[in-house]
Amino acid sequence: MLTVGLTGGIGAGKSEVSRLLVECGAVLIDADRIAREVVAPGTPGLAAVVEAFGEDVLVGDGSLDRPKLGSIVFADPEKLAALNAIVHPLVGARSRELEQSAAEDAVVVHDVPLLTENGLASLYDVVVVVDADPATQLDRLVRLRGMNEQDARARMAAQATREQRREIADVVIDNDVPLEELRHRVREVWAELARRAHAE
């Protein structure tokens, strides 16, 4: 098995690359999706969040009010740390379960947005960074995700720099290119990852 940490700045196109890797045969473990699952209604994770932050972080159907919780934790580093202390261990445990259920010769891609920021590079056999020019990122966030420019710039500024991400990369996938070119590059990377997985 080969474990791959996939990361990239917001708007760099990491989701597209993970989709293409899955097309090639990768097993995808998506940290964001798992983070939502572990605080779904009825989970111990949600109960712990409510215990820490109160019933006000729930909406009428008993699910988590993400915007409300976000407005609380992003304004207070201590509260953000408290939330992370609840969610991160649950995400880690679920990720390990999914990884252990993969085939012995699988290429397991962990899609981890904050891999660089949280110093997680050493957890993976290979780190793949999806890279794009900041102007490209900004354009995608405004044009495709409907963010206003100020919010988009703030989200970009809150993440690791392009240079910091490239420093930890074993492989860089340039995503300032048309989709067909990106697909070709991902296939090249996949061929190398699959070769390494079978050699492990």
C-alpha positions, 0 to 999 in steps of 0.5 A: 500500500502507498499512502499519498497526502494530497493538498493544495490551496483553496481554488487550486483544483485539488478536488478535480485532481482527487476525482481524476486519481479516483478515475485512475483507481485510487482509494480516496479518503476525504478529510473534509467529508469525514469531518462532516460524518463524525458530527452527523446527528446521533454521533458521539462527535456531535454530542461532544460539540454540543457539550462544549458549545451549547445547544445553540450550535444546532438547527431545528432538525438536530444537525450542526449549524456549521455557519453558526459554529464557524462564526464562534470558533474562527473569532476565538483561537481557544474555541477553535482549538477546543473544536479541533480537539474533538473533531481531529481525533475522530477524523484520524480514527475514521481515516485509519479505519478506511485505510486499513480496509483498502487492498494491500497494493492500493494507492490510498489518497488522503485529501487533506486541505490543511496538510501543510499548516498542520505539519502532517507531511511525515504521515504519508509516503508521498505528498502531492501538491496541486499548485496554481497561480494565486491569480488563478485561485482568486478567479476560480473562487470569485467566478466559480464559487461565488465568493466576493473578492475580499472573502476569497483573499482572506481565505487564501491568506489564512492558508500556507503560502504557495512556497510552504506547500511546494517545500513539502511536496514530493510531486507538484501538479501544476493546475494553471492548465486546460483540463485535458493537460491536467488529466494527462499530468495526473495520469503520469503521476498515477503511473508512478504512484501505482508503480511504487505501490506495487514495489512496496 
